[in-house]
């Protein structure tokens, strides 16, 4: 008798949990998730485009090629001004940046 009661109680509880969402609520949730996915993709594309532009800008510095520009960007030097104003020790800590490049960059100050 108790097992029958428990099984009926479970069926009632699970039915109410499943049927609590109406089709309209499901449509609204789907629309919201689609909007969120679109916004996330747009932000990611924007960040990728900005990073590419910044890396290309860093290549305008004398002696800085694509690889060293990417290394500088990943090390936190996002602009040419930041690279020029940086301390020599900080620049030498970046992989792909040698003493000769640092000397060229310090001449720009």
C-alpha positions as CSV (number, residue, x, y, z in Angstrom):
1,X,0.0,0.0,0.0
2,X,2.8,2.4,0.8
3,X,4.6,1.5,-2.3
4,X,1.5,2.3,-4.4
5,X,1.2,5.7,-2.6
6,X,4.9,6.5,-3.3
7,X,4.6,5.5,-6.9
8,X,1.6,7.7,-7.4
9,X,3.3,10.6,-5.6
10,X,6.4,10.2,-7.8
11,X,4.2,10.2,-10.9
12,X,2.4,13.3,-9.8
13,X,5.6,15.1,-8.9
14,X,7.4,14.2,-12.1
15,X,4.4,15.1,-14.3
16,X,4.1,18.5,-12.7
17,X,7.9,19.2,-13.1
18,X,7.8,18.2,-16.8
19,X,4.6,20.0,-17.7
20,X,5.3,23.2,-15.8
21,X,6.8,24.7,-19.0
22,X,4.3,25.7,-21.6
23,X,5.2,25.8,-25.3
24,X,5.4,29.6,-25.2
25,X,8.0,29.5,-22.4
26,X,10.0,27.0,-24.4
27,X,10.0,29.3,-27.4
28,X,11.1,32.3,-25.3
29,X,14.0,30.3,-23.8
30,X,15.1,29.2,-27.3
31,X,15.0,32.8,-28.5
32,X,17.0,34.0,-25.6
33,X,19.7,31.3,-26.0
34,X,19.9,32.1,-29.7
35,X,20.5,35.8,-29.0
36,X,23.1,35.0,-26.4
37,X,25.0,32.8,-28.8
38,X,24.9,35.5,-31.5
39,X,26.3,38.2,-29.1
40,X,29.1,35.9,-27.9
41,X,30.2,35.1,-31.5
42,X,30.2,38.8,-32.4
43,X,32.3,39.7,-29.3
44,X,34.8,37.0,-30.2
45,X,35.1,38.1,-33.8
46,X,35.6,41.7,-32.7
47,X,38.4,40.7,-30.2
48,X,40.1,38.7,-32.9
49,X,39.9,41.6,-35.4
50,X,41.2,44.0,-32.8
51,X,44.1,41.8,-31.9
52,X,45.1,41.3,-35.5
53,X,45.1,45.1,-36.1
54,X,47.1,45.7,-33.0
55,X,49.7,43.1,-34.0
56,X,49.9,44.6,-37.5
57,X,50.4,48.0,-35.9
58,X,53.3,46.6,-33.8
59,X,55.0,45.4,-37.0
60,X,55.5,49.1,-38.0
61,X,58.2,49.4,-35.4
62,X,61.7,49.0,-36.7
63,X,63.0,45.5,-36.3
64,X,59.7,44.0,-35.2
65,X,58.4,41.3,-37.4
66,X,55.2,39.2,-37.3
67,X,56.5,36.7,-34.7
68,X,58.0,39.3,-32.3
69,X,54.9,41.5,-32.7
70,X,52.7,38.6,-31.7
71,X,55.0,37.8,-28.8
72,X,54.9,41.4,-27.6
73,X,51.1,41.6,-27.9
74,X,50.7,38.4,-25.9
75,X,53.1,39.7,-23.3
76,X,50.8,42.7,-22.7
77,X,52.3,45.4,-25.0
78,X,49.2,46.2,-27.0
79,X,50.3,49.5,-28.6
80,X,53.5,50.9,-30.1
81,X,53.6,53.5,-27.4
82,X,53.5,50.8,-24.7
83,X,56.5,49.1,-26.4
84,X,58.5,52.3,-26.7
85,X,57.8,53.3,-23.1
86,X,58.6,49.8,-21.7
87,X,61.6,49.1,-19.6
88,X,64.4,47.2,-21.3
89,X,64.2,44.3,-18.8
90,X,60.5,43.9,-19.5
91,X,61.1,43.8,-23.2
92,X,63.9,41.3,-22.9
93,X,61.7,39.0,-20.9
94,X,59.5,38.5,-23.9
95,X,60.5,35.5,-26.0
96,X,61.6,36.4,-29.5
97,X,62.9,39.8,-28.4
98,X,66.7,40.2,-28.2
99,X,69.1,43.0,-27.2
100,X,69.4,44.3,-30.7
101,X,65.7,44.8,-31.1
102,X,65.6,46.5,-27.7
103,X,68.4,48.9,-28.7
104,X,66.4,49.8,-31.9
105,X,63.3,50.5,-29.9
106,X,65.1,52.6,-27.4
107,X,66.4,54.8,-30.1
108,X,62.8,55.8,-30.8
109,X,62.4,57.5,-27.4
